Amino acid sequence: VVAEIQKKIREAFEVFDRESNKTVDARDIGCIVRSLGCFPSEAELQGLLAKVEEEESDGFIHLEKFLPVMTKVLLDKSYWPIPEDVLLHAFEALDENKCGYITKEDLVKYLTEE
């Protein structure tokens, strides 16, 4: 189970590791954590960042610091996922035509432009 969780964490981390040097911009940690199904508050996210940042912070998070902390978060289920009804309400707000779906193009537009 731990190996599987760590594999998921590495894969999510690598999406944001633009230099392929096992580091990510600290500003991307929220996206990584959320992509793993965790939705901490901003204060909780800052606490998580404090645990994984180097003492002399250079604005980057290293995988070897992030991996054990995030593994514990996932194993302990520290942050509950967003309830299904909240997600459904969000998609209904985007479904302007009330047809029960949104197009890929609209989703991309909403996520990148609006």
N, CA, C and O atoms as a GROMACS GRO file, in nm:
protein
  456
    1VAL      N    1   0.083  -0.120   0.000
    1VAL     CA    2   0.000   0.000   0.000
    1VAL      C    3   0.087   0.126   0.000
    1VAL      O    4   0.061   0.220  -0.075
    2VAL      N    5   0.190   0.128   0.084
    2VAL     CA    6   0.278   0.245   0.092
    2VAL      C    7   0.348   0.268  -0.041
    2VAL      O    8   0.358   0.382  -0.088
    3ALA      N    9   0.397   0.161  -0.103
    3ALA     CA   10   0.466   0.175  -0.231
    3ALA      C   11   0.373   0.232  -0.338
    3ALA      O   12   0.414   0.315  -0.420
    4GLU      N   13   0.247   0.189  -0.336
    4GLU     CA   14   0.150   0.239  -0.433
    4GLU      C   15   0.120   0.387  -0.410
    4GLU      O   16   0.111   0.465  -0.504
    5ILE      N   17   0.106   0.424  -0.284
    5ILE     CA   18   0.082   0.565  -0.249
    5ILE      C   19   0.201   0.650  -0.291
    5ILE      O   20   0.183   0.758  -0.349
    6GLN      N   21   0.322   0.603  -0.262
    6GLN     CA   22   0.440   0.680  -0.298
    6GLN      C   23   0.455   0.693  -0.450
    6GLN      O   24   0.504   0.795  -0.499
    7LYS      N   25   0.414   0.592  -0.523
    7LYS     CA   26   0.418   0.599  -0.669
    7LYS      C   27   0.324   0.710  -0.718
    7LYS      O   28   0.361   0.788  -0.806
    8LYS      N   29   0.203   0.717  -0.661
    8LYS     CA   30   0.108   0.822  -0.698
    8LYS      C   31   0.164   0.960  -0.666
    8LYS      O   32   0.150   1.054  -0.745
    9ILE      N   33   0.229   0.972  -0.551
    9ILE     CA   34   0.287   1.101  -0.510
    9ILE      C   35   0.397   1.141  -0.607
    9ILE      O   36   0.402   1.255  -0.653
   10ARG      N   37   0.486   1.046  -0.639
   10ARG     CA   38   0.595   1.076  -0.734
   10ARG      C   39   0.540   1.121  -0.869
   10ARG      O   40   0.588   1.217  -0.928
   11GLU      N   41   0.438   1.049  -0.918
   11GLU     CA   42   0.379   1.083  -1.047
   11GLU      C   43   0.320   1.224  -1.046
   11GLU      O   44   0.339   1.300  -1.140
   12ALA      N   45   0.248   1.258  -0.940
   12ALA     CA   46   0.190   1.392  -0.928
   12ALA      C   47   0.300   1.497  -0.919
   12ALA      O   48   0.290   1.603  -0.981
   13PHE      N   49   0.404   1.468  -0.843
   13PHE     CA   50   0.516   1.560  -0.826
   13PHE      C   51   0.586   1.584  -0.960
   13PHE      O   52   0.621   1.697  -0.993
   14GLU      N   53   0.606   1.476  -1.035
   14GLU     CA   54   0.680   1.486  -1.162
   14GLU      C   55   0.609   1.573  -1.264
   14GLU      O   56   0.674   1.632  -1.351
   15VAL      N   57   0.478   1.583  -1.257
   15VAL     CA   58   0.404   1.669  -1.349
   15VAL      C   59   0.452   1.814  -1.336
   15VAL      O   60   0.456   1.887  -1.435
   16PHE      N   61   0.487   1.854  -1.215
   16PHE     CA   62   0.529   1.991  -1.188
   16PHE      C   63   0.681   2.008  -1.181
   16PHE      O   64   0.730   2.120  -1.163
   17ASP      N   65   0.755   1.899  -1.196
   17ASP     CA   66   0.901   1.903  -1.192
   17ASP      C   67   0.952   1.938  -1.332
   17ASP      O   68   0.998   1.852  -1.406
   18ARG      N   69   0.944   2.064  -1.364
   18ARG     CA   70   0.975   2.110  -1.500
   18ARG      C   71   1.121   2.092  -1.539
   18ARG      O   72   1.152   2.078  -1.658
   19GLU      N   73   1.209   2.091  -1.442
   19GLU     CA   74   1.352   2.076  -1.470
   19GLU      C   75   1.399   1.931  -1.458
   19GLU      O   76   1.515   1.901  -1.483
   20SER      N   77   1.309   1.842  -1.420
   20SER     CA   78   1.341   1.700  -1.398
   20SER      C   79   1.458   1.683  -1.301
   20SER      O   80   1.547   1.601  -1.321
   21ASN      N   81   1.455   1.764  -1.194
   21ASN     CA   82   1.562   1.759  -1.094
   21ASN      C   83   1.509   1.728  -0.953
   21ASN      O   84   1.573   1.758  -0.853
   22LYS      N   85   1.389   1.668  -0.950
   22LYS     CA   86   1.326   1.628  -0.825
   22LYS      C   87   1.294   1.747  -0.734
   22LYS      O   88   1.298   1.736  -0.611
   23THR      N   89   1.263   1.861  -0.796
   23THR     CA   90   1.218   1.978  -0.721
   23THR      C   91   1.100   2.042  -0.794
   23THR      O   92   1.087   2.032  -0.916
   24VAL      N   93   1.014   2.107  -0.716
   24VAL     CA   94   0.903   2.183  -0.773
   24VAL      C   95   0.897   2.319  -0.706
   24VAL      O   96   0.946   2.336  -0.595
   25ASP      N   97   0.838   2.412  -0.773
   25ASP     CA   98   0.815   2.544  -0.716
   25ASP      C   99   0.720   2.528  -0.598
   25ASP      O  100   0.619   2.457  -0.609
   26ALA      N  101   0.749   2.591  -0.488
   26ALA     CA  102   0.665   2.580  -0.368
   26ALA      C  103   0.521   2.623  -0.397
   26ALA      O  104   0.428   2.574  -0.332
   27ARG      N  105   0.502   2.713  -0.493
   27ARG     CA  106   0.367   2.759  -0.527
   27ARG      C  107   0.283   2.650  -0.592
   27ARG      O  108   0.161   2.662  -0.600
   28ASP      N  109   0.347   2.542  -0.638
   28ASP     CA  110   0.275   2.432  -0.703
   28ASP      C  111   0.230   2.324  -0.605
   28ASP      O  112   0.157   2.232  -0.643
   29ILE      N  113   0.272   2.333  -0.480
   29ILE     CA  114   0.240   2.227  -0.383
   29ILE      C  115   0.089   2.212  -0.365
   29ILE      O  116   0.040   2.099  -0.354
   30GLY      N  117   0.016   2.320  -0.361
   30GLY     CA  118  -0.129   2.312  -0.348
   30GLY      C  119  -0.192   2.231  -0.461
   30GLY      O  120  -0.281   2.150  -0.436
   31CYS      N  121  -0.147   2.254  -0.583
   31CYS     CA  122  -0.199   2.178  -0.698
   31CYS      C  123  -0.164   2.031  -0.686
   31CYS      O  124  -0.247   1.945  -0.717
   32ILE      N  125  -0.044   2.001  -0.642
   32ILE     CA  126  -0.001   1.862  -0.627
   32ILE      C  127  -0.086   1.793  -0.522
   32ILE      O  128  -0.137   1.683  -0.543
   33VAL      N  129  -0.100   1.857  -0.408
   33VAL     CA  130  -0.178   1.799  -0.298
   33VAL      C  131  -0.322   1.776  -0.341
   33VAL      O  132  -0.380   1.671  -0.312
   34ARG      N  133  -0.380   1.873  -0.409
   34ARG     CA  134  -0.519   1.858  -0.454
   34ARG      C  135  -0.533   1.751  -0.560
   34ARG      O  136  -0.635   1.681  -0.566
   35SER      N  137  -0.432   1.737  -0.645
   35SER     CA  138  -0.438   1.632  -0.747
   35SER      C  139  -0.436   1.493  -0.685
   35SER      O  140  -0.475   1.395  -0.749
   36LEU      N  141  -0.391   1.484  -0.562
   36LEU     CA  142  -0.388   1.357  -0.489
   36LEU      C  143  -0.516   1.335  -0.408
   36LEU      O  144  -0.525   1.241  -0.328
   37GLY      N  145  -0.614   1.421  -0.428
   37GLY     CA  146  -0.744   1.403  -0.363
   37GLY      C  147  -0.756   1.465  -0.225
   37GLY      O  148  -0.850   1.435  -0.152
   38CYS      N  149  -0.662   1.550  -0.189
   38CYS     CA  150  -0.665   1.617  -0.059
   38CYS      C  151  -0.699   1.764  -0.080
   38CYS      O  152  -0.649   1.828  -0.173
   39PHE      N  153  -0.784   1.816   0.007
   39PHE     CA  154  -0.826   1.954  -0.008
   39PHE      C  155  -0.811   2.030   0.123
   39PHE      O  156  -0.910   2.061   0.190
   40PRO      N  157  -0.685   2.059   0.160
   40PRO     CA  158  -0.661   2.132   0.286
   40PRO      C  159  -0.702   2.278   0.272
   40PRO      O  160  -0.708   2.333   0.162
   41SER      N  161  -0.729   2.339   0.386
   41SER     CA  162  -0.754   2.484   0.388
   41SER      C  163  -0.621   2.552   0.357
   41SER      O  164  -0.516   2.488   0.356
   42GLU      N  165  -0.627   2.680   0.332
   42GLU     CA  166  -0.503   2.754   0.303
   42GLU      C  167  -0.408   2.749   0.423
   42GLU      O  168  -0.287   2.737   0.406
   43ALA      N  169  -0.462   2.758   0.544
   43ALA     CA  170  -0.378   2.750   0.665
   43ALA      C  171  -0.314   2.612   0.677
   43ALA      O  172  -0.196   2.601   0.711
   44GLU      N  173  -0.392   2.507   0.649
   44GLU     CA  174  -0.336   2.371   0.654
   44GLU      C  175  -0.229   2.353   0.549
   44GLU      O  176  -0.128   2.287   0.573
   45LEU      N  177  -0.250   2.411   0.431
   45LEU     CA  178  -0.150   2.402   0.324
   45LEU      C  179  -0.021   2.472   0.365
   45LEU      O  180   0.088   2.424   0.335
   46GLN      N  181  -0.033   2.586   0.432
   46GLN     CA  182   0.086   2.657   0.480
   46GLN      C  183   0.161   2.574   0.585
   46GLN      O  184   0.284   2.573   0.588
   47GLY      N  185   0.087   2.504   0.669
   47GLY     CA  186   0.149   2.415   0.768
   47GLY      C  187   0.222   2.300   0.700
   47GLY      O  188   0.332   2.262   0.742
   48LEU      N  189   0.162   2.246   0.596
   48LEU     CA  190   0.226   2.139   0.519
   48LEU      C  191   0.353   2.190   0.452
   48LEU      O  192   0.456   2.123   0.453
   49LEU      N  193   0.345   2.309   0.396
   49LEU     CA  194   0.463   2.369   0.333
   49LEU      C  195   0.576   2.388   0.434
   49LEU      O  196   0.692   2.365   0.403
   50ALA      N  197   0.541   2.430   0.554
   50ALA     CA  198   0.642   2.450   0.658
   50ALA      C  199   0.716   2.320   0.689
   50ALA      O  200   0.834   2.322   0.722
   51LYS      N  201   0.647   2.208   0.678
   51LYS     CA  202   0.709   2.079   0.706
   51LYS      C  203   0.804   2.034   0.596
   51LYS      O  204   0.898   1.959   0.622
   52VAL      N  205   0.779   2.079   0.471
   52VAL     CA  206   0.859   2.028   0.360
   52VAL      C  207   0.961   2.126   0.306
   52VAL      O  208   1.046   2.089   0.224
   53GLU      N  209   0.955   2.251   0.350
   53GLU     CA  210   1.052   2.349   0.302
   53GLU      C  211   1.186   2.330   0.370
   53GLU      O  212   1.195   2.286   0.485
   54GLU      N  213   1.289   2.364   0.298
   54GLU     CA  214   1.424   2.361   0.354
   54GLU      C  215   1.438   2.475   0.455
   54GLU      O  216   1.364   2.573   0.449
   55GLU      N  217   1.533   2.462   0.546
   55GLU     CA  218   1.553   2.569   0.643
   55GLU      C  219   1.588   2.701   0.574
   55GLU      O  220   1.538   2.807   0.610
   56GLU      N  221   1.675   2.692   0.475
   56GLU     CA  222   1.707   2.808   0.393
   56GLU      C  223   1.622   2.797   0.266
   56GLU      O  224   1.668   2.746   0.164
   57SER      N  225   1.500   2.843   0.274
   57SER     CA  226   1.405   2.825   0.164
   57SER      C  227   1.450   2.899   0.039
   57SER      O  228   1.480   3.018   0.042
   58ASP      N  229   1.453   2.825  -0.072
   58ASP     CA  230   1.487   2.885  -0.200
   58ASP      C  231   1.365   2.891  -0.292
   58ASP      O  232   1.376   2.921  -0.411
   59GLY      N  233   1.247   2.861  -0.234
   59GLY     CA  234   1.124   2.864  -0.312
   59GLY      C  235   1.094   2.733  -0.383
   59GLY      O  236   0.997   2.724  -0.458
   60PHE      N  237   1.177   2.632  -0.358
   60PHE     CA  238   1.157   2.502  -0.420
   60PHE      C  239   1.140   2.394  -0.315
   60PHE      O  240   1.199   2.401  -0.207
   61ILE      N  241   1.060   2.295  -0.348
   61ILE     CA  242   1.037   2.182  -0.260
   61ILE      C  243   1.102   2.060  -0.323
   61ILE      O  244   1.085   2.034  -0.442
   62HIS      N  245   1.178   1.986  -0.243
   62HIS     CA  246   1.249   1.868  -0.291
   62HIS      C  247   1.166   1.743  -0.264
   62HIS      O  248   1.104   1.728  -0.159
   63LEU      N  249   1.166   1.653  -0.361
   63LEU     CA  250   1.087   1.531  -0.350
   63LEU      C  251   1.119   1.453  -0.224
   63LEU      O  252   1.028   1.400  -0.160
   64GLU      N  253   1.246   1.444  -0.187
   64GLU     CA  254   1.282   1.362  -0.070
   64GLU      C  255   1.224   1.416   0.060
   64GLU      O  256   1.207   1.341   0.156
   65LYS      N  257   1.195   1.546   0.065
   65LYS     CA  258   1.129   1.604   0.183
   65LYS      C  259   0.977   1.590   0.172
   65LYS      O  260   0.909   1.566   0.272
   66PHE      N  261   0.925   1.605   0.051
   66PHE     CA  262   0.781   1.602   0.028
   66PHE      C  263   0.723   1.461   0.040
   66PHE      O  264   0.616   1.442   0.096
   67LEU      N  265   0.795   1.363  -0.011
   67LEU     CA  266   0.743   1.226  -0.019
   67LEU      C  267   0.702   1.168   0.117
   67LEU      O  268   0.590   1.119   0.128
   68PRO      N  269   0.787   1.171   0.220
   68PRO     CA  270   0.744   1.112   0.348
   68PRO      C  271   0.629   1.188   0.414
   68PRO      O  272   0.542   1.128   0.476
   69VAL      N  273   0.630   1.321   0.400
   69VAL     CA  274   0.524   1.402   0.461
   69VAL      C  275   0.391   1.374   0.392
   69VAL      O  276   0.289   1.355   0.457
   70MET      N  277   0.393   1.371   0.260
   70MET     CA  278   0.269   1.348   0.185
   70MET      C  279   0.222   1.204   0.200
   70MET      O  280   0.101   1.179   0.199
   71THR      N  281   0.314   1.111   0.212
   71THR     CA  282   0.276   0.971   0.236
   71THR      C  283   0.198   0.961   0.366
   71THR      O  284   0.095   0.894   0.372
   72LYS      N  285   0.247   1.026   0.470
   72LYS     CA  286   0.178   1.025   0.600
   72LYS      C  287   0.041   1.091   0.589
   72LYS      O  288  -0.056   1.042   0.646
   73VAL      N  289   0.033   1.202   0.516
   73VAL     CA  290  -0.095   1.271   0.497
   73VAL      C  291  -0.196   1.176   0.433
   73VAL      O  292  -0.311   1.168   0.478
   74LEU      N  293  -0.154   1.105   0.329
   74LEU     CA  294  -0.247   1.015   0.260
   74LEU      C  295  -0.283   0.893   0.345
   74LEU      O  296  -0.398   0.851   0.348
   75LEU      N  297  -0.185   0.838   0.413
   75LEU     CA  298  -0.213   0.721   0.498
   75LEU      C  299  -0.306   0.758   0.614
   75LEU      O  300  -0.394   0.680   0.651
   76ASP      N  301  -0.286   0.876   0.670
   76ASP     CA  302  -0.367   0.921   0.784
   76ASP      C  303  -0.500   0.983   0.741
   76ASP      O  304  -0.586   1.014   0.824
   77LYS      N  305  -0.516   1.001   0.609
   77LYS     CA  306  -0.636   1.069   0.556
   77LYS      C  307  -0.656   1.201   0.629
   77LYS      O  308  -0.764   1.230   0.680
   78SER      N  309  -0.549   1.281   0.632
   78SER     CA  310  -0.548   1.406   0.706
   78SER      C  311  -0.646   1.510   0.653
   78SER      O  312  -0.700   1.589   0.731
   79TYR      N  313  -0.669   1.510   0.524
   79TYR     CA  314  -0.759   1.609   0.464
   79TYR      C  315  -0.868   1.535   0.390
   79TYR      O  316  -0.841   1.451   0.303
   80TRP      N  317  -0.990   1.565   0.424
   80TRP     CA  318  -1.103   1.499   0.359
   80TRP      C  319  -1.123   1.554   0.220
   80TRP      O  320  -1.097   1.672   0.196
   81PRO      N  321  -1.169   1.472   0.128
   81PRO     CA  322  -1.198   1.522  -0.007
   81PRO      C  323  -1.321   1.614  -0.004
   81PRO      O  324  -1.399   1.613   0.091
   82ILE      N  325  -1.335   1.690  -0.109
   82ILE     CA  326  -1.452   1.776  -0.121
   82ILE      C  327  -1.575   1.686  -0.136
   82ILE      O  328  -1.572   1.592  -0.215
   83PRO      N  329  -1.682   1.713  -0.063
   83PRO     CA  330  -1.802   1.631  -0.074
   83PRO      C  331  -1.858   1.631  -0.216
   83PRO      O  332  -1.850   1.731  -0.288
   84GLU      N  333  -1.914   1.518  -0.256
   84GLU     CA  334  -1.966   1.501  -0.391
   84GLU      C  335  -2.070   1.607  -0.426
   84GLU      O  336  -2.072   1.656  -0.539
   85ASP      N  337  -2.157   1.642  -0.332
   85ASP     CA  338  -2.261   1.740  -0.362
   85ASP      C  339  -2.203   1.878  -0.391
   85ASP      O  340  -2.260   1.955  -0.469
   86VAL      N  341  -2.090   1.911  -0.330
   86VAL     CA  342  -2.025   2.040  -0.355
   86VAL      C  343  -1.967   2.040  -0.497
   86VAL      O  344  -1.980   2.140  -0.568
   87LEU      N  345  -1.904   1.931  -0.536
   87LEU     CA  346  -1.851   1.921  -0.673
   87LEU      C  347  -1.963   1.927  -0.775
   87LEU      O  348  -1.951   1.995  -0.877
   88LEU      N  349  -2.071   1.856  -0.748
   88LEU     CA  350  -2.185   1.856  -0.839
   88LEU      C  351  -2.241   1.998  -0.854
   88LEU      O  352  -2.273   2.041  -0.965
   89HIS      N  353  -2.252   2.069  -0.744
   89HIS     CA  354  -2.302   2.207  -0.748
   89HIS      C  355  -2.209   2.295  -0.832
   89HIS      O  356  -2.255   2.381  -0.907
   90ALA      N  357  -2.080   2.275  -0.820
   90ALA     CA  358  -1.983   2.353  -0.899
   90ALA      C  359  -2.000   2.326  -1.048
   90ALA      O  360  -1.998   2.419  -1.128
   91PHE      N  361  -2.016   2.200  -1.085
   91PHE     CA  362  -2.035   2.167  -1.226
   91PHE      C  363  -2.170   2.219  -1.276
   91PHE      O  364  -2.180   2.264  -1.390
   92GLU      N  365  -2.273   2.213  -1.194
   92GLU     CA  366  -2.403   2.266  -1.234
   92GLU      C  367  -2.394   2.416  -1.262
   92GLU      O  368  -2.460   2.467  -1.352
   93ALA      N  369  -2.312   2.487  -1.185
   93ALA     CA  370  -2.294   2.630  -1.207
   93ALA      C  371  -2.226   2.657  -1.341
   93ALA      O  372  -2.252   2.760  -1.404
   94LEU      N  373  -2.140   2.566  -1.385
   94LEU     CA  374  -2.072   2.581  -1.513
   94LEU      C  375  -2.157   2.535  -1.631
   94LEU      O  376  -2.132   2.574  -1.745
   95ASP      N  377  -2.257   2.453  -1.605
   95ASP     CA  378  -2.345   2.398  -1.708
   95ASP      C  379  -2.454   2.500  -1.741
   95ASP      O  380  -2.568   2.486  -1.697
   96GLU      N  381  -2.418   2.601  -1.817
   96GLU     CA  382  -2.509   2.713  -1.845
   96GLU      C  383  -2.635   2.669  -1.918
   96GLU      O  384  -2.742   2.727  -1.898
   97ASN      N  385  -2.625   2.568  -2.003
   97ASN     CA  386  -2.740   2.522  -2.082
   97ASN      C  387  -2.823   2.417  -2.009
   97ASN      O  388  -2.923   2.369  -2.062
   98LYS      N  389  -2.781   2.382  -1.887
   98LYS     CA  390  -2.852   2.282  -1.805
   98LYS      C  391  -2.875   2.151  -1.882
   98LYS      O  392  -2.984   2.094  -1.878
   99CYS      N  393  -2.768   2.106  -1.951
   99CYS     CA  394  -2.779   1.982  -2.029
   99CYS      C  395  -2.717   1.863  -1.957
   99CYS      O  396  -2.719   1.752  -2.010
  100GLY      N  397  -2.661   1.883  -1.839
  100GLY     CA  398  -2.607   1.772  -1.761
  100GLY      C  399  -2.460   1.743  -1.788
  100GLY      O  400  -2.405   1.646  -1.737
  101TYR      N  401  -2.395   1.828  -1.867
  101TYR     CA  402  -2.252   1.810  -1.893
  101TYR      C  403  -2.193   1.943  -1.937
  101TYR      O  404  -2.264   2.036  -1.974
  102ILE      N  405  -2.061   1.950  -1.933
  102ILE     CA  406  -1.990   2.063  -1.993
  102ILE      C  407  -1.889   2.005  -2.090
  102ILE      O  408  -1.838   1.895  -2.070
  103THR      N  409  -1.862   2.079  -2.193
  103THR     CA  410  -1.769   2.030  -2.294
  103THR      C  411  -1.625   2.045  -2.245
  103THR      O  412  -1.596   2.126  -2.157
  104LYS      N  413  -1.539   1.968  -2.303
  104LYS     CA  414  -1.396   1.977  -2.270
  104LYS      C  415  -1.346   2.118  -2.298
  104LYS      O  416  -1.270   2.173  -2.219
  105GLU      N  417  -1.388   2.175  -2.407
  105GLU     CA  418  -1.345   2.309  -2.446
  105GLU      C  419  -1.388   2.412  -2.340
  105GLU      O  420  -1.311   2.500  -2.303
  106ASP      N  421  -1.514   2.398  -2.293
  106ASP     CA  422  -1.560   2.491  -2.190
  106ASP      C  423  -1.483   2.473  -2.060
  106ASP      O  424  -1.448   2.571  -1.994
  107LEU      N  425  -1.456   2.348  -2.023
  107LEU     CA  426  -1.381   2.323  -1.900
  107LEU      C  427  -1.242   2.384  -1.909
  107LEU      O  428  -1.196   2.447  -1.814
  108VAL      N  429  -1.176   2.364  -2.022
  108VAL     CA  430  -1.043   2.423  -2.041
  108VAL      C  431  -1.052   2.575  -2.031
  108VAL      O  432  -0.967   2.639  -1.968
  109LYS      N  433  -1.153   2.633  -2.094
  109LYS     CA  434  -1.170   2.779  -2.089
  109LYS      C  435  -1.189   2.827  -1.945
  109LYS      O  436  -1.127   2.925  -1.903
  110TYR      N  437  -1.277   2.758  -1.869
  110TYR     CA  438  -1.302   2.799  -1.732
  110TYR      C  439  -1.177   2.786  -1.645
  110TYR      O  440  -1.152   2.871  -1.560
  111LEU      N  441  -1.100   2.682  -1.667
  111LEU     CA  442  -0.982   2.659  -1.583
  111LEU      C  443  -0.863   2.747  -1.620
  111LEU      O  444  -0.775   2.771  -1.537
  112THR      N  445  -0.861   2.795  -1.743
  112THR     CA  446  -0.743   2.870  -1.784
  112THR      C  447  -0.769   3.020  -1.805
  112THR      O  448  -0.677   3.101  -1.798
  113GLU      N  449  -0.895   3.056  -1.831
  113GLU     CA  450  -0.923   3.193  -1.866
  113GLU      C  451  -1.008   3.268  -1.764
  113GLU      O  452  -0.994   3.389  -1.747
  114GLU      N  453  -1.098   3.195  -1.698
  114GLU     CA  454  -1.194   3.265  -1.611
  114GLU      C  455  -1.173   3.234  -1.467
  114GLU      O  456  -1.247   3.285  -1.382
   0.00000   0.00000   0.00000
